[in-house]
Amino acid sequence: MANTQISSLCLAIFLLDLANGAVNWNGNNWAMKCDFNGNNLSNVKISSDKCGGKCAETSGCTHFTWTNYNGGTCWMKSGNVSPNDAFETSDSSMVCGYMETSGGGGGGGSQSGKTTRYWDCCKPSCSWNDKAAVTRPVKSCAKNGIDVLGVNEKSGCDGGPSYTCNNQIPFVGGNNVAYGFAAANIPGSNERGWCCACYELTFTSGPVNGQKMVVQVTNTGGDLGANHFDLQIPGGGVGIFNGCQSQWNAPANGWGDRYGGVSSIEGCNDLPAAIREGCKWRFVWFKNADNPTMTFRPVTCPSELTSKSGCIRTQ
């Protein structure tokens, strides 16, 4: 009888653990196959890659869940939350995340932040209309990465024809200052404040300590934390979305590892010639730095960047 009770108790504990499976955050503030209970603030029909950004620009939104309900719905949620409040689901298409907050905001002073890297080939978020007061949205291109498409064309990551343009890769300018593009999340601001804005990054760790890079923000990610710049580097890892597979016939996990990308300059040879130099930049000027910290401050966008993106802020 005692053994039967113990077995029943063990089974109950096992089933409880199964029902409350741990969510694998992978060091990010978003994850797959997860959800948060209740506290719904609002919802909007939107693709999964824009859900985190929508939460960031929605007053009161502290966390979110994306499901494929009604063709794709972002459920924005409010209230105090921690990663431990999320629970695993059996639906591999679901995405959940939370907003990291810290002091500061989108003001004019220098702030501390962190960087990661990616190149997912998707149409940048700031390529859509009405994201900010700009001369025109960020250019997005056809499958060849050259021909500029209209702003209403669907992203290649959602089955459409629009992708990141080939010329939006990092490069080195005068005085050994690098230039490039990035996705960003800055607490106290939103896409209306950071789309097509430029920032000077001064790296504060790793082999690039002290080196400077000027980036224009062209994208937003639900996987970004506070004061987080995700540098757009070909071969840097596709992350959650892989538009490179449909654009360039890249492997299912992109070139190299899905998170982190290729591991050597030789791996850049697997990329299309049109974006290969951007990959090599990481191993030359960037010295293969792995997600260095930095300080950042807003600056006037240089023509070296706006001539490629086509986007200039008007206020």
Secondary structure, DSSP 4 states (H G I P E B T S, - for coil): -HHHHHHHHHHHHHHHHHHTPPP--TTSSEEESEE--S-EEEEEE--GGGHHHHHHTSTT--EEEEE-GGG-EEEEE-S---GGG-EE-S-TT-EEEE----S--SSSS-EEEEEEEE---BPPGGGSTTSSSBSSPPP-B-TTS-SBPPTTSPBGGGTSSBB--TT-S-EE-GGG-EEEEEEEE-TT--HHHHTT-EEEEEE-SGGGTT-EEEEEEEE--TT--TTEEEEE-TTS--TT--THHHHH---TT-SSBTTTB-SSGGGGGGS-HHHHHHHHHHHTTSTT--S-EEEEEEEPPPHHHHHHH---B--
